């Protein structure tokens, strides 16, 4: 884990800018949430809210935030929860809603595709080993998608 975080620091802070520092904080806070979700199948809301507020406040100074996309995302996920309850956890929805402030629609779809594909791949590998999990944490796979999207521009 230390080596992975050191590599993230090296990649994101090679040429220091405030945006890269902000992205590093975003990735590391997502990593913490992913590890907690992997171990306990829960998104720790105190960590989510504290890092989310820091991301939103600092993001308003660094970016032009779009307020319509998060509202659309929240409405779509609210409808999906009414149609298919228990298909996705509420913490996962909060994370995707927060990330929709900072990602374009295309990038958000890419993150969701990568997360779904990597989750299905993991589930398939577990099924081949005959160790099918009852529940699958989704935040670690969202983290993989976010990391891929942020690293592809480097």
VEXDRENDO-712118 format. One line per 5 residues: for each residue x, y, z of C-alpha. Coordinates in steps of 0.001 Angstrom, whole numbers. Layout:
BEGIN
X/Y/Z  ... $
This chain:
BEGIN
0/0/0  2841/2374/836  4492/1720/-2514  1200/2312/-4343  611/5628/-2537 $
4209/6650/-3198  3709/5953/-6899  542/8065/-6849  2484/10956/-5287  5192/10558/-7900 $
2734/10480/-10790  483/13304/-9664  3057/15661/-8177  5855/15292/-10707  5109/18779/-12045 $
3343/20490/-9157  107/22354/-9813  -2835/22940/-7486  -5074/20903/-9779  -2752/17886/-9586 $
-2596/18194/-5800  -6399/18351/-5732  -6612/15253/-7958  -4179/13413/-5677  -6342/14248/-2664 $
-9391/13020/-4607  -7684/9726/-5480  -6349/9138/-1966  -9671/9918/-283  -11368/7565/-2757 $
-8781/4909/-1930  -9599/5196/1780  -13321/4853/1038  -12615/1885/-1262  -10598/53/1406 $
-13310/610/4019  -15999/-547/1587  -13961/-3640/713  -13540/-4619/4363  -16907/-3611/5845 $
-19270/-3233/2830  -20117/294/3928  -19202/3803/2856  -18042/5588/5976  -20147/8740/5769 $
-18019/10816/8164  -15005/10332/5881  -17142/10846/2788  -18647/14112/4015  -15371/15557/5315 $
-13429/14786/2139  -16410/15648/-63  -16747/19110/1455  -13018/19722/1032  -13238/18589/-2611 $
-16277/20773/-3307  -14910/23909/-1650  -11472/23619/-3210  -12992/22512/-6521  -15021/25723/-6756 $
-11761/27688/-6749  -10052/25444/-9309  -12854/24536/-11727  -16105/25742/-13160  -18486/23293/-11484 $
-21621/22148/-13251  -24632/21990/-10946  -27099/20512/-13432  -25306/17206/-14026  -25294/16156/-10325 $
-29004/16922/-10103  -29700/14769/-13162  -27502/11964/-11790  -29254/12062/-8411  -32685/11986/-10075 $
-31693/9014/-12249  -30289/7082/-9313  -33353/7905/-7205  -35545/6435/-9954  -33277/3394/-10277 $
-33554/2782/-6519  -37341/2922/-6784  -37377/500/-9716  -34582/-1842/-8544  -34172/-1483/-4767 $
-30985/-2863/-3209  -29225/-2938/-6581  -26704/-312/-5544  -25899/967/-2089  -26754/4493/-1033 $
-23085/5269/-310  -22179/4329/-3877  -24828/6736/-5125  -23470/9543/-2943  -19972/8965/-4302 $
-21119/8950/-7926  -23185/12070/-7255  -20168/13868/-5774  -17909/12804/-8622  -20441/14079/-11157 $
-19510/17618/-10087  -15980/17110/-11384  -16321/14703/-14307  -17924/15288/-17663  -20828/13050/-18660 $
-18525/11056/-20912  -15907/10589/-18180  -18572/9589/-15677  -19890/6968/-18082  -16330/5714/-18566 $
-15846/5420/-14803  -19119/3512/-14459  -18242/1227/-17377  -14756/453/-16032  -16155/-100/-12528 $
-18903/-2405/-13790  -16541/-4327/-16056  -13903/-4776/-13358  -16593/-5777/-10849  -17994/-8375/-13252 $
-14480/-9643/-13968  -13787/-10000/-10250  -17115/-11765/-9726  -16358/-14095/-12637  -12940/-14961/-11220 $
-14510/-15663/-7826  -17168/-17835/-9478  -14466/-19851/-11248  -12795/-20402/-7883  -16218/-21386/-6478 $
-16069/-18580/-3912  -19092/-16548/-4983  -19511/-13526/-2704  -22965/-12719/-1330  -22354/-8989/-1687 $
-19848/-7165/-3821  -18487/-3794/-2701  -18697/-1330/-5582  -16540/1563/-4343  -13236/-288/-4962 $
-14247/-753/-8590  -15342/2885/-8820  -11879/3755/-7513  -10281/1688/-10293  -12399/3541/-12852 $
-11538/6954/-11394  -7843/6132/-11258  -7896/4996/-14880  -9682/8172/-16020  -7293/10467/-14142 $
-4188/8581/-15288  -5149/8383/-18952  -4525/12132/-19306  -964/11827/-18031 $
